[in-house]
Amino acid sequence: MNQRKKINLLLIWFVLITLFLLSLGLRAAATQYHLDNPLEIKEKVTPRELIDNPAPVSNQVLIFFIDGMRYDKMNEANTPNIDSLKSTGITFSNFRSVLPSYSRVNYAAFASGTSTNITGVMSNGFTGPIDLPNLFSVAQKEGLTTGIISTGSWNQLFQPWINVSIEVSGEYHSPNSDLNIRDAALATLPNNFTNIQFVGFNDVDALGHLYGAKSEEYLAGIEKVDEYIGEIIDLYQDFGQLQNTTIVLFSDHGMADDKGHGGEADDQTHASLILGGEGITNPGSTITREVRINAVAPTLLSLLGAPIASTMNGLILFDSINISLKSKAIYAIQLAEIITHQFAVSFPKMNILTKSAKSFYSEQLGIIQNNISTIQEMFQQGAHLEAFNQATEINNYARTIFSNLLFQYSSLMRLTRSMTIIGTITLGIIVLFLLNKKQMIKIHSDKVLSKKLLLPQILGTASFFIVTISIFSIAAFTYDPKNFNSVAEPLVPNLSALFIGGGTAIFLPWLIINLLQKKNGQKTFKTYKADFLRASIGSLFFYSLFVICYAFYYIYRYGFWPRWSIPKMADYYAFMIISVLSCILFITAIVLILVLQRIIRKNDKIKQQPEITEKG
């Protein structure tokens, strides 16, 4: 009779979840540098040509960028030059960053005129250059010149499309570069007035990270950059460049009162935008509706008479710009074509949709395309106002249908993932049960999961969570994205939780067993060291159940490795850190199991020794 193969269930468990979580955690870390979106469309879209040639109303744009300037703090600071821009331009009081509200994410969204799912830029880890059509590349293609004066980030992202690139040295999150940027601008611009001139200031963001948005230092930073902006505007005036120039002043995100940004909170997403100068209507007015940062590039391109790239999904701010009705109709039609085209190339990727859903959305796509054709004919007949109104309406309708499609697809994907998770777990249990029942394998856990060890094991697991919560409370740390603006911020509390909490989970069960054995008048470590190891292994096992449940939750929400949709950043950071750091504890559990097996084998040999001697 064949001897059944012994399978240590816990050893297999820890090996499998270590490999599983390590692969997921490292893949999540790689997302810092590029999001691998399952609905990627930028390689599929093709240009949507303008129906006619729009008339440009501006041939020069001066863009002031103030990193991290929150809207309400801009209003609170003493800023005579910014106030002058507000009085002669349009202020957007509900201007918002895209998510996550990190700098490079919004640099990409601003210039490429599109959202995070298309840019693929999800963190400041992305170094560029960005592989999308953008404000600078489209302008160059149209024969316009471009210039950037800033620290390295903007230059890295858009270097291939910049005619005059001045990179000013300065440490990240260090408030020491704006004076150098001012000096570089005043020295460079007189001989290099480009059609699109970008000047980026960073000290406000740096001061926000150091002191928080409620600090006097943060307000002082805004006031200082206001002085520099005034000097550059004066230079444009002195050289006769200001009269025909459109001025843009914007920030990429807000700033938390207690430092940082990156999350969804109002103070972190509430950025600043002012449009003024050539081609801007209604001077001194304020627009209160929500406007996203990806709307700026399409709006500026329409002022310059340039086409909108087919990857852009930001809306043109038609009510803020003084272009002709004909030009408005041209761009409204192109926007409708672009979003419909993005809809059309995304739709075939959604194979999970039911037959009836596919039929419905296919029908809606056909209706939208037919409407656009009708609007184009209307435009050709000279009915520009009606063409503009109907193109705007069909654009909004297409966006609504597309949004509904994405929501339905996301819901179905979550259902599919939940069924896959449940099915995989169930199948694994059934296979193990049948193999054990048919005596093909013998499942054991080296008596780790026994009733007498249950209390120390559960207390060990509970102690890990208590210690972790205590450390996070003392450090005032959560997985809020604003706590991840540098590696150092999350490093100390998480490593402390790992080593102190993990050490407690391992050694507290030993202590409890030791006390119990002493109470019963029994010997402790040497005689019961196997039970000590079993208690520690069991403690880590119960902890692993919580971790694997969280991993399944993450997969349910955002997708399987290696491709997933954009996660909530708090979930993302928690998942990435917990997955990777927990593997250290699980590798420890594997080592303890191997040591336990060696002790058991040694004890078995000792028990067999008298029998061998007697037989001899």
N, C-alpha and C positions, 0 to 999 in steps of 0.2 A: 504493500500500500504506500502511495506517494505521501511524503510528509508535506503538510500544508506550509506555504510560505508565510512567515510572520511579517505583518505590516504594522509598524508603529505609526498609528494614526496622527499623533501630535507632531512627530518629526516631519511627516509628509505635509501636514497642515502648515507648519511654520516655513518650510522650504517654499511651498507654493505661494503663500501670501507674500513672502519676502520678494520673490521674483515678480509677482503680480504688481505689488505696490511700488517696487523700485522702478519698474518700467513705466508705470503711470506717473509717478512723481517726477522722474527725469524728463518725461515727455512734457509734462506741465511746465517744468523749468525751461524747456526749449521754446515754449510758447512766448516766453519773454522776448524772444528775438524775432519770431514770426508766427502768426496765427494760421494754422492749417485748416481753413474753413471748408467744410464739406460742400457748401454751396458756392464755391469759388466761381466767379463769372468774368474776372478781368481778362482771362485768356480767350473768352468766348465772344465778347462784345466786339462789334465793328462800328466804325464812325457813322454817325447820323448827320448827313449833310444839311446845311442851312437851305431853306427853300428859296432864299433870295439873299442879296448882300445887304446887311444892316449898315446904317450910317453911324460911324463912331462919333461920340460926343466928347471924348477925352483922348489924348495921346500921351498923357503922363500921369502916373500914379505914384504918390509918396505914401509909403506904408510905415507907420510907427507901431512897433510891437513892444508891449510892456508885459513881460512874463509874470503871471500870477497876480495881476491887479484885479481885485474884487470890485464889483461895480459900486456897492455902497461906500466902500472905503475911498474910491476915486472921488465920489461926491463929498465925502467928509473932509478930504485933504484940501489944503489951500493951493489951488492949481490955476492960476490966471490964464495960462496958455491953453490948457485943456478946456477951461470954461469958455474961452474965445472960440475954440473949435465947436463946442456945443451950441453956442449962440448963432453960429453961421452954418451949422450943419444939422444932421439928424442924430439923435442919441437913441440907442436901443437899450431900454431899461430891463429887458428880460432876455439878454443874450446869453446863450448856454454853450458849454463845451460838449463834445461828444464823450461817450464813456468808453473806457475809464478816463477820468479827468487828469491824466498825466500829460506832461509837456509834449513829448515827441508824438504821442497819439494825436494830439490836437494840432501840432505842426503839420502832420501829414493830412489831417482832415481839412485844415484851413486851405492849404495850397492845392490839394487834389480835389477839393470840392465834394468829398464823398465821406461815407461813414466807415466805422472801424472794420466792419465785416468785409469791406472791399479793399481797404488799404492794407489789411493784415498786420497793422502796427498796433500792438496791444500794451506796450510798456516803453519805458525809456531805454530798454536794452537794445532796441532796434537802432542800428547805426547808419543804415542807408547805403547807397541812394535809393529813394523810393522808386518802385518800378511801375509807376502810373503816370498818365498824362496829368499835368498840373498847371497852375497859373503861369509858372515860368516857362515850361516847355511849350505850351500852346502859344504864349506871347512870342517866343523865339521863332516858332514855326511861321508866325504871321509877320515876321520881319521886324519885330520890336526888340529893343535891348533891355537887359535885366541887370540889376545890381543888388548885392546883399552886403551889408556892413553889420556884423554881429559876431558873437562867439561861435564856437565850432559846430554846434548842433544843426543850425539851419544850413550852413555851408555843406555839411556832410550829406544831408538829405537831398539837397537840390543842386549840388555843385555842377553836374553836367549841363545845366541849362542857365548858368549865370555868366554873363559877359564880364562884369566887374565884381569880383569876389574879394572882400576884405575880411579876413578872419582875425578877430581881436582875441588875444590870450586872456584867460581868466579861469579860475577854478570853479567847478560845478558847485552851486549853492554857496558861493563865496561872494559877498557884496563888495566887489572891488573892480568891476569891469566897465561900468557905465560911463565913467569919466573917459576911459580910453576909447570907448565906442563914440562918444561925442567928439573927441579929438580926431578920430579917424574919419568921421563923417565930414567935419569941417575942412579937413585937409584934402579929402578925396573928391567930394561933390563938385567943386568949382570946375574941374576939368572932366567930370564924368557924370553928367546928368543923363540917366538912363530913362527909358519909357516907364519901366517899373523899378522903383527904388525902394528897397526894404532896409529899414534900420531897426535892429532889435536890441532892446534893453533887458537886462536880467537881474539887476540888483533888488528890485521889489520882491521877486520870488525868493531870492536868497535870504532877504531879511524876514520874509514870512516863515521860512523854514527855521530860522534861528530864533525868532521872537514871537511869531504868531501874528495874525492879522489885527488883533486888538491892541497891538503894541504901538508906542509912539515912534519906534524905529521904523516900523512898516509904513506909517503915514509920512514920515520924513523921507523915506525912499521914494514915495510917489511924488512928493513935492520937489525933490531934487531932479528926478527925471523930467518933470514938467519944465524945469529951467532949460534942460538940454533940448527938449522938443522946441521950445521957443527960439532958441539960438539957431536951430536948423531951419525952421520956418523963416526966420529973418534972413538967412543966407539965400533961400529960394527967392525971397522978395528982392533982395539986393541984386541978384543976377537975372531978374526979370523972368523967373521960371514959375512963380506962384500962380499967376492969373489963369493959366490953362491946366492947372494940376488938380487932380482929385486926391483928397487926403483921407487916409484910413488910419484910425487909431483903434487898436484892439488888444485884448489879452487872450490867453489860451485857456485859462481856467480861473477859479477863485482861490481862496485860501482859508483854511480853518482858523478860527480864533486861537486855538491851541496848537497851531503849526500843522503843516502838511496838506496834502490834497491827493486825489486819485479815486475817491469814492463818489457816491451818488448824492450826498448831502447838498443842500442848497448852497451853503457857503463855499463848497468846493467846486461846484459847477457854474456858479454865477460869475460870468466873465464880463468884459467891457467892450463896447463897440460904438464908435462915432464915425460917421461918414460926412465929409464936407468938401467944399470946393467945386470944381468943374463937374457938371452933370448931376449934381445932387439937388433934390427939390425940397421944398418946405423947410427953409432954414429956421433953426431954433425949436423945432418940434421934437417930440419924444414918441417913439413907437413902443407900445407896452406888450404887444403879443410876443410869444416865444419865437426866437430866431436862433438857429443852430450855427455853429462856426463853419459848417460846410456850405453855407449859403453865400459866403463872402466872395470866393473865387468865381463862381458863375456870374455874380452881379458885376464884378469888375471886368470880366471878359465881355459882358454885354455893353459896358460903357466904352470899351476899346474896339467894339465891332468885331470881336473874334468869336469863333465857334465854341460851343460847350463840348467838352470831351464826353464820350459815350460811357465812361465809368463814373461820371459825376452824378450825384443824386440830390445835391443841395438845390434849394429853390432860389430863383432870382428875385430880389427885392424890388419888384416893379414899381411899387408905390413910393419908392425912395429915390428913383433915378429919373432923370429928365431926358429919356430917349424918345424917339418918335413913335407914334402909334403903330406904324408899319414895322418898325424894329421890334416893338413889344410883341407883335403878332408873330414875327419870324422866330423869336426866341421862345415864345410860349409853345409854338408848334414843335420846335426842336426838343424842348423839355419833355413834352408829351411823348414824342418818338423815343427819346432816350429811356424813360422809365418803362415804357411798353416793351422796348427791346430787352431791357434787363429782366423784366417779367418773362419774356419769351425764352431767354436762354437759361433762366433758373428753373422753369417749369419742367423740362425733361429730366432734371436731376431728381425729381421728387417721385420716384417710382412707387413709393409706399402708399400713395393716395389711392383711394378706392376708385373703382371704375366710374361711378356716378360723379365723384369729385373731379376726376380728370375731365370728364365730359363737360361739367359746369364751367371750370376754369378755362378750358379750351374754347368754349362758346363765348365766354366773357372776353377773352383775348381777341377773338375774331371781331366782336362788336367794337371793341376799343380801336382796333386797327382800321376798321371800316369808317368809324367816326373821324379818325385822323385824316383819312383819305378825303372825306367830305370837307373837312376844315381846310385842307390844302387847296382844294378846288375853290372854296370860298375865298381864300386869300388871293388866288390867281385872278379872281374876278374883281378884286379891289375892295372887298368887304373886310377891311382890316380890323375894325372894331369888333365886329361879330366873330371874326376868326380868332382874335385875341381872347375874347370872353369864352368862347366855346373850347378853345385849346386849353385855357386855364381850368375850365370845368372838367374836361376829359382827363387832363393830367391829374387832378385831384381824385377823380374816380378811379383811374388806373392805380394810383398809389394806395387807395383804400382796398381795392381788390387784391393787389399784390400783398399788402399787409395781412389781409385775411388768409391768403394762401399760405404765407409764412407761418402764421399762427396755427393753422390747421395742420400743416406739415410738422411743426414742432410738437404739437399735442400727440399726433400719431407716432412720432419717433419716440416720445417718452413712453407711450403705451407699449410699443414694440420692445423698447429696452427693458421695461419692467417685466414683461413676459419672458424675455430672453434670460434675465437674471434669475427669475423664479424657476424657469425650466431647466437652466443649467445646474442650479443647486439641487433641485429635485432629482434630476437624472444622475448626478454624482452620488447622492445618497442611495438611490435605488441600485446602482451598479455595485457599490460597496456592500450593500445588504445582501444582494444575490450572490456575489462572490464569496462572502462569508458563510452564507447559508449552504451553498453547494460545496463548502469546505475546500475551496480553491485557495483561499487565503485565510489567515487568522489575524483578526484585527485586535490590537491591544494598545494600551497607553502606559505600560509599565506602572500601573496602579496610581498614575498621577491624578486621575479623576475619581477620587474615592470620597466617601462620605466624611471620613474622619479629618480629611484635609480641606474640606470645602470652606469652613469658616476662615482659616488663615488665608486661603487663596482670595476669597471675596474681599476680606479686609485689606489685603495687599493691593488689589485692583482699585478699591475705593480710595486708598491712601494716595495712589498716583494722581487721581483726579483732584483730590483735595489739595495736594501739594501744588499741582499745576495751576489750579484756580487761585490759590494764595499767591503764588509767584506773579501771575498775570495781574492780580489786583494791586500788589505792592508796586509793580512796575508800571501800573496804569496802561497795560497793553491789551489790545484786542486785535482781531484780524481785519480791522478797518484799513482800507488801502492807504489812508493818509499816514499810517505807521510804517509804510514800506517805501518811503522816498529815498532810503539808503539801506545798504546791507546791514549796517550796525544796529539800526533801530529794532528790528525783530530778532536779531541774533542772540543777544544776551538773555532775554526772557525765555526764548524757546530752548536754547541749550541748557539753561538752568532747569527748566521743567523736565527736559530729557534726562539729565544726569541725576538731579536730586529726586524728582518724581520716580524715574525708573529705578534708581537705587532703593528707594523706599518700597516700591512694588516687589523688588527682589528680596530684600533683607527683612522687611517687617514680618512676612510669614515665618521666616526662620526664628525670629524673636518670639513670636506667639507660640510656636511649637516648643521652643526651649522652655518657656514659662509653663506650658501645659505638662511637659514631661517632668520638670522639676517638682511641680505640684503633686504629681503622682509618684514621686520618689524614684523615678527611673533615670537611667543614664541618658546623656543627651547627645552631643555632637557625633562622637565616634560610632555609637550604636545606631543612631537615627539620622545620620547624614543623608541617607537615601531619601528619607521623608522630607528633610530640609530642601533638597533639590526638587522633589515632587511639588512641594508647596510653592516654590518660586516659579517653576514652570507653569503650574496651574494659574498663578496670579497673572503671568504674562499672557496665558491663553485667554483668560476672560477679558483682559484688555484688548487683545487682538480682535475679539468679536465686535467690540465697539468700533474699532478702526475699519474693519472690513464692511461693516454696515454703512459707515460714512462714505467709503469708497463706492459702494453700490448706489448710495444716494447721489453722489456726484455724477456717476455714469448715467443714472436715470435722468438727471437734470440736463446734462450737457453733452453726453455722447461717449462712445467707446474710444479708447486709444486706437490709432494715433490722431484721430480727427474729431474735433468737437466744436460746438458753437461757442459764441462769446459768453463766458461765465460771469456771474457776479464776482467781483474781485475779492470780496471777503471769503467766499466759498473757494475761490481759486487759490488764494494764498494759504488758507487753512489746509486744503487738500494737498497742495504741493509739499508743505512743510511736514504735516503729520505723516504723509506717505513715506517720505524719505527718512525722516528721523526715527519713525517707528521701526523701520527695518533694522536699525542698530539694536533695538531691544529684542527683535525677533531672531536676529543672528545670535544674540546672547542666549536666547531660549534654546536654539539649536545646539549650541555648545554645551549647555546644561544637560540637555537630553543625552548627548553623546557621553558626557561624564557619568550620568546616571546609569546608562547601559553598561559602562565599564565596571562600575561598582557592583551592579547586579550580577554580571558575569563572574566577578571576583568572589562575591559572596556564594554564588552557586558552586564554584570550585571548592571553596572551603567546606561547604556542606557535604560535597561528594567525597572529600578526602578520607574520612573515617571508613566509608564503605570500601574504598579502594584498598586501604591498609588491611582491613579485615579479610578481604578476598585474597590479598597477597599472602 
